[in-house]
Amino acid sequence: MDAKVTVKGYAKINLGLDVVGKLENGYHLLRSVMQQIDLYDTIELTEEETMDHGLQITLTSDCDTVPLDQSNLAYKAAKLLMEHDGIKEGVHIHIIKRIPVAAGLAGGSTDAAAVFMGMNELFGLGHSKDELRELGVKLGADVPFCIMGGTALAEGIGEKLTPIGTMPEMYIVIAKPSIGVSTKYVYENLRLEQVTHPDTEQILDAMRRKDLAEMTGLLGNVLESVTIEKYPLIRELKEVMLDVGAAGSLMSGSGPTVFGVFDTMEKAVAAEKRMRQKYPQVFIQAAGIIC
Ligand code: ATP
């Protein structure tokens, strides 16, 4: 039987997302407090015989909205690692998709991270997580964090990661409306001189003291200034999230997903139910956090 490895790729939310500058090559410099949540894609990797030892990667998914060609980040991750390590065997990737696509939840990045970690195991490559992170940033700013996991401050273009050891107990409800937000459009229309920057140091300090009330009062994402302007539904979802009991609410990444933060799972589940009743067309899901 062919060797097979199964890996979970968790979604992330940004509890703080600040853009502090721009490089000449167009990359933005970030300061972002990233948190993995218990909502995940499952990536199955199977080793396959190759006839001619050429690059052989095949891809399937249970989801019909992810691309199944070379533009898929999971495919790109497999190709990068195969070329880097000179792997002669082939690999089949099957993605069981649970993270909404193009949501600001790093769905593609986490699939790429899962492929890296799964192939590392499947082919016995022996890379450390630090080595995989260094390679991963070539695929996208969120990939290094998805490899590290848990809670972290991400800086630079996403490659400088500082793990955050202590977190208040908290639960999340996400709401992903069916709006297509282009990350490129959001960054291109960001006016840094006009935005209110979140106080990242204070967010981190509140997290270290496990002060959920203070932390939720400090949540901030500079990209909201662009996305909410274009899609007022995001502001509405944030307000309703507070109405159904969230201690704080924010847009994740470049959107359109909105999340609410709750201090108990019971409150999160009750809010999930009320949100589903009010917005039957919106993907609503309660989740714990991954520490
Ligand atoms: P981020 O938060 O890192 O900006 P995102 O959650 O906003 O990411 P993705 O779910 O990664 O967005 O999807 C962005 C685009 O990437 C989609 O338009 C999709 O076609 C493409 N894509 C490529 N590979 C994948 C993948 N494995 N899963 C989901 N989308 C993918």
Residues whose N, C-alpha, C, O or C-beta is under 5 A from the ligand:
A	BS01	ATP	T65 V66 P67 S71 N72 L73 A74 P100 V101 A102 A103 G104 L105 A106 G107 G108 S109 D111 D142 T183 G253 G255
